[in-house]
Amino acid sequence: SNANGPTVISTATIATAADWFTGISSEQMRQRLRANVEITDVKPFWEDRLFGDIDHIVEFQIGSIRFEGINPCARCIVPTRDPLTGQAYPNFQKIFVAQRQACLPSWVSSSRFNHFYRLSVNTRIPDSEAGKILQVGDEVVVGGRC
């Protein structure tokens, strides 16, 4: 399905992913992952609740804007490289995959993980939301509750 909206991740997930690697700070991991929307004050992997089984779209709202959670974002080669130097981190993808699989919350739809090199959530924004503005500090509501 088409997921042309922003990618969503939590600050806690970024920090946890950084902890998987020696010498990578949260800020560096943030630059490596390049998500569009970052949610604070939630637990690591909170954003994994924003997608369901393949035939189930999770609706959520940030501020006045409605979003549809589509699937966990498959990562490319960019996160394996230092954002400033472009130097590859040894075994980055292998470490990432092992840790992501080990840390996957029990409530997550594991059917969405044909591989575990996935982090953050791909979304779609309905046409009805065009022109609306997202602001820092907007509240996030999932399925009618925070």
C-alpha positions as CSV (number, residue, x, y, z in Angstrom):
1,S,0.0,0.0,0.0
2,N,1.1,3.6,-0.7
3,A,2.7,5.2,2.4
4,N,3.6,8.7,1.2
5,G,3.2,10.4,4.6
6,P,6.0,11.1,7.2
7,T,7.9,8.4,9.0
8,V,7.2,8.4,12.8
9,I,9.5,7.3,15.6
10,S,9.8,7.9,19.3
11,T,12.7,9.7,21.1
12,A,13.0,6.6,23.3
13,T,13.4,4.3,20.4
14,I,16.2,6.4,18.9
15,A,18.0,6.4,22.3
16,T,17.5,2.6,22.6
17,A,18.8,2.0,19.1
18,A,21.8,4.2,19.8
19,D,22.6,2.0,22.9
20,W,22.9,-1.0,20.6
21,F,26.1,0.5,19.2
22,T,29.4,1.5,20.8
23,G,30.2,5.1,20.0
24,I,26.8,6.1,18.4
25,S,25.0,8.8,20.3
26,S,21.2,9.4,20.2
27,E,21.8,12.5,18.1
28,Q,23.9,10.5,15.6
29,M,21.2,7.7,15.5
30,R,18.6,10.4,14.9
31,Q,20.6,11.6,11.9
32,R,21.1,8.1,10.7
33,L,17.4,7.2,10.8
34,R,16.1,10.6,9.4
35,A,12.5,10.1,10.6
36,N,10.1,13.0,9.9
37,V,8.1,13.1,13.2
38,E,9.5,12.3,16.6
39,I,7.2,11.5,19.6
40,T,8.5,12.3,23.1
41,D,7.3,11.0,26.5
42,V,6.6,7.4,25.4
43,K,8.4,4.1,25.9
44,P,10.8,2.7,23.3
45,F,9.1,1.1,20.3
46,W,5.8,2.9,21.2
47,E,5.4,3.7,17.5
48,D,5.1,0.0,16.7
49,R,1.5,0.3,17.8
50,L,0.9,2.5,14.8
51,F,0.7,-0.4,12.4
52,G,-1.2,-3.7,12.5
53,D,-1.6,-6.7,10.3
54,I,-1.3,-6.2,6.6
55,D,-5.0,-5.7,6.1
56,H,-5.4,-3.4,9.1
57,I,-4.6,0.4,8.9
58,V,-4.1,2.0,12.3
59,E,-5.7,5.5,12.5
60,F,-4.1,8.1,14.7
61,Q,-4.1,11.9,15.1
62,I,-1.4,14.4,15.9
63,G,-2.9,17.8,16.7
64,S,-5.7,18.3,14.2
65,I,-4.2,16.0,11.5
66,R,-5.3,12.5,10.9
67,F,-2.7,9.9,9.9
68,E,-2.9,6.2,8.8
69,G,-0.1,3.9,10.1
70,I,0.9,1.6,7.3
71,N,3.9,-0.6,8.1
72,P,7.3,-0.7,9.8
73,C,9.8,1.2,7.7
74,A,12.4,-1.0,5.9
75,R,15.8,0.7,6.3
76,C,18.3,1.4,3.5
77,I,22.1,1.6,3.6
78,V,22.1,5.2,5.0
79,P,21.7,4.3,8.7
80,T,24.9,2.1,8.5
81,R,27.0,5.1,7.7
82,D,28.3,8.0,9.8
83,P,26.1,11.0,9.0
84,L,29.1,13.3,8.8
85,T,31.9,11.2,7.3
86,G,29.9,8.5,5.4
87,Q,32.1,5.8,7.0
88,A,30.3,2.5,7.4
89,Y,29.9,1.1,10.9
90,P,31.2,-2.5,11.0
91,N,28.4,-5.0,11.1
92,F,25.8,-2.3,11.7
93,Q,22.9,-4.1,9.9
94,K,23.7,-7.5,11.6
95,I,23.8,-5.9,15.1
96,F,20.7,-3.8,14.3
97,V,18.7,-6.9,13.1
98,A,19.6,-9.0,16.1
99,Q,18.7,-6.3,18.6
100,R,15.5,-5.3,16.8
101,Q,14.3,-8.9,16.8
102,A,15.3,-9.3,20.5
103,C,13.6,-6.1,21.5
104,L,10.4,-6.4,19.5
105,P,7.5,-5.9,21.9
106,S,5.4,-9.0,22.4
107,W,2.2,-7.1,21.3
108,V,3.7,-6.2,17.9
109,S,2.3,-7.8,14.7
110,S,5.4,-9.8,13.9
111,S,3.8,-10.8,10.5
112,R,4.9,-7.4,9.3
113,F,8.6,-8.3,9.8
114,N,9.7,-10.4,6.9
115,H,13.1,-9.1,8.1
116,F,14.1,-7.1,11.2
117,Y,16.0,-4.2,9.5
118,R,12.9,-2.1,10.1
119,L,12.4,0.8,12.4
120,S,10.0,3.8,12.5
121,V,6.5,3.7,10.9
122,N,5.5,4.6,7.4
123,T,2.3,6.6,7.2
124,R,-0.3,8.0,4.9
125,I,-2.1,11.2,5.3
126,P,-5.7,11.3,3.9
127,D,-6.4,13.9,1.3
128,S,-8.8,15.6,3.7
129,E,-5.9,16.7,5.8
130,A,-4.2,18.7,3.1
131,G,-3.1,22.2,4.2
132,K,-3.2,21.4,7.9
133,I,-0.1,22.3,10.0
134,L,1.7,20.0,12.4
135,Q,3.3,21.8,15.3
136,V,5.9,20.8,17.9
137,G,4.0,19.8,21.1
138,D,0.9,18.6,19.4
139,E,-0.8,15.8,21.3
140,V,-0.9,12.3,19.8
141,V,-4.1,10.2,20.0
142,V,-4.2,6.6,18.8
143,G,-7.6,4.9,18.2
144,G,-9.5,7.4,20.4
145,R,-7.1,7.3,23.3
146,C,-3.7,8.7,24.1
